């Protein structure tokens, strides 16, 4: 089947289901709540929804520890609610994308329970190793969340590999039976009408032969031995040829530590195995490798990330555009300013929406939700956050360790969506939500922004509609200007019929703005901005402008 690449004309919205909207009043977000908000998403300009995992799961890692790939968790409404959402989305012309998590399962999955008992054919579904003769672990790899990457299993009397939480054992993708299981999962959801998959850490599924020690990588020791492993392209090509090519669907891969050059091996439209790639470089302008190694925000570093992907993928592959998701703190608190909350939220919106690619908006991003500041580690739910608090910076005081989480924790993006100023932000009618709501919901919520024509929500609606109306965004050429500036991000998009200039200030003060050669602002139409009566020679704090010239 020929790929139609319909995703190039779409804007997606990511839903973290536990925190989106509670539709049955039990305190946890669910698919009934999603169904209630389908028209809200359509009005925002959304064409497709990506669901973080909604499968049965013990919840050790927010649902990314899956116990059954071919069902919907009862707490989310089960298969009945999912089919209602799927049909409701399709009736509105919206696509549905599932999270495919096949690097690992839950340790409560039937496969793992049988594997630990050496029941065929599941014996080698996972990566098992005995202790070394000296009693040490099979190798020196680290997990991403909970210390060493190996845990002893008393039933099997061997260690199993887990690159993430202890309750997330890695599958052995070298076993062809495991790959057949993946194909069954893909077919199951595609036959039901699902439109594609976001593939979680898919570049980890092929490990280096022999699982050797790592003596080079400074953090996440072992990563060079499992990221972009020796048979990764073989396995992805197998999934593509055997299943995906037979459906009108699309795939987007999550790929930590990937460059545009390396990404092209996966997403080149001539011979790639995946349609798009979620890279992490745009999320590293205020950290080293991970949000838990913070550095001062560096605008040049951020611009270089966005520009390099635009330049190097042009004509060969398609960009996935995002500035927020479930794995990172809120963007206004990171790259913008809570002191200039509305201005910086709008600027960041326009900053990425007018580049070439398919944009993803994360729940709550469209109303400018910001990081929260709980007073106790007990309020957090994320396994990575809790581990980091208890095992990193142990010489620091409790107050200092909490402040570290305020800046870096993934739970900053997972607090319930703030729908109104009613109790629990209108997220649930239950007395207690599954996770505490950010107290600022009394003034930061969707209902109030619906009533304010100058709100962040209305700005997102306008920006998304403008994006869809501009041929130069879809088909044009990207060009960055003044890349060495530590104050401004300026770029253009141009095709045969029109060009735009996007001007973004990252300053907390007024800054001088010099015109760009070849762009006469006196002949341009200012089609989007966040400041009344802008001056051509001056940018206000976190100001953004989008100029249009028709040829």
Secondary structure, 3 states (H helix, E strand, C coil): CCCCCHHHHCEEEEECHHHCCCCCCCCCCCHHHHHHCHHHHHHHCCCEEEECCCCEECCCCCCCCEEECCCCCHHHCHHHHHHHHHHHHHHCCCEEEEEECCCECCCCCHHHHHHHCCCCCCCCCECEECCCCCCCCCCCCECCCCCECEEEECCCCEEEECCCCCCCCEECCCCHHHHHHHHHHHHHHHHHCCCEEEECCHHHCCCCCCCCCCCCCCCCCCHHHCCCCCCHHHHHHHHHHHCHHHCCCEEEEECCCCCHHHHHHHHCCCCCCCCEEECCHHHCCCECCCCCCECCCCHHHHHHHHHHHHHHHCCCCCCEECCCCCCCCCHHHHCCCCCCHHHHHHHHHHHHHCCCCEEEEECCHHHCCCCCCCCCHHHCCCHHHHHHHHHCCCCCCHHHHHHHHHHHCHHHHCCCCCCCCCHHHHCCCCCCCCCCCCHHHHCCCHHHHHHCCCCHHHHHHHHHHHHHHCHHHHHCEEEEECCCCCCEEEEEEECCCEEEEEEEECCCCCEECCCCCCCCHHHCEEEEECCCCCECCEECCCCEEEEEEEC
